[in-house]
Amino acid sequence: MRKFFNKHPELTLAGIAAVLLVITVVYYFWSITTLIANFNKAINIGVEKKQQIDFNLKDAAGLDLKGLVQ
């Protein structure tokens, strides 16, 4: 292994540079995609349908809460 690195240092460095370049490009596109998706969520926050909260007082009155409420 050491002989290979000593005989072909340019090839080794070029291979390492290519791998790092691929990793950098993949990370760049992943981060841009995530950033755009999060900006889209932040900008269009009012578009989502809001869930309404309803209180069912009739069924709540029928609950047996003896001893729980003072």
C-alpha positions as CSV (number, residue, x, y, z in Angstrom):
1,M,0.0,0.0,0.0
2,R,2.8,2.4,0.9
3,K,4.5,1.6,-2.4
4,F,1.4,2.5,-4.4
5,F,1.2,5.9,-2.6
6,N,4.9,6.5,-3.2
7,K,4.7,5.6,-6.9
8,H,1.4,7.4,-7.7
9,P,0.9,10.4,-5.4
10,E,-0.9,12.4,-8.1
11,L,-3.4,9.6,-8.7
12,T,-4.0,9.2,-5.0
13,L,-4.5,12.9,-4.4
14,A,-6.8,13.2,-7.4
15,G,-8.9,10.3,-6.2
16,I,-9.2,11.9,-2.7
17,A,-10.1,15.2,-4.2
18,A,-12.7,13.6,-6.4
19,V,-14.3,11.9,-3.4
20,L,-14.4,15.1,-1.4
21,L,-15.8,17.0,-4.4
22,V,-18.6,14.5,-4.7
23,I,-19.4,14.7,-1.0
24,T,-19.4,18.5,-1.1
25,V,-21.7,18.6,-4.1
26,V,-24.2,16.1,-2.5
27,Y,-24.1,18.1,0.7
28,Y,-24.7,21.4,-1.1
29,F,-27.7,20.2,-3.0
30,W,-29.2,18.5,0.1
31,S,-28.8,21.7,2.1
32,I,-30.3,23.9,-0.6
33,T,-33.3,21.5,-0.9
34,T,-33.8,21.5,2.8
35,L,-33.5,25.3,3.0
36,I,-36.0,25.9,0.2
37,A,-38.5,23.4,1.8
38,N,-38.2,25.2,5.2
39,F,-38.7,28.6,3.6
40,N,-41.7,27.3,1.8
41,K,-43.2,26.1,5.1
42,A,-42.4,29.5,6.7
43,I,-43.9,31.6,3.9
44,N,-47.1,29.5,3.4
45,I,-47.9,29.0,7.1
46,G,-51.4,30.5,6.7
47,V,-52.4,28.3,3.8
48,E,-52.7,25.1,5.9
49,K,-56.2,24.3,7.2
50,K,-56.4,25.1,10.9
51,Q,-58.0,22.5,13.2
52,Q,-60.9,23.9,15.2
53,I,-61.4,22.9,18.8
54,D,-64.9,22.1,19.9
55,F,-66.1,21.6,23.4
56,N,-68.7,19.0,23.9
57,L,-70.4,20.3,27.0
58,K,-73.2,17.8,26.9
59,D,-70.9,14.8,27.2
60,A,-68.6,16.6,29.7
61,A,-71.6,17.1,32.0
62,G,-72.3,13.4,31.9
63,L,-68.8,12.5,33.2
64,D,-68.7,11.1,36.7
65,L,-66.2,13.4,38.4
66,K,-67.2,12.8,42.0
67,G,-64.3,13.3,44.3
68,L,-62.0,14.7,41.6
69,V,-63.4,18.3,41.8
70,Q,-63.5,20.1,45.1
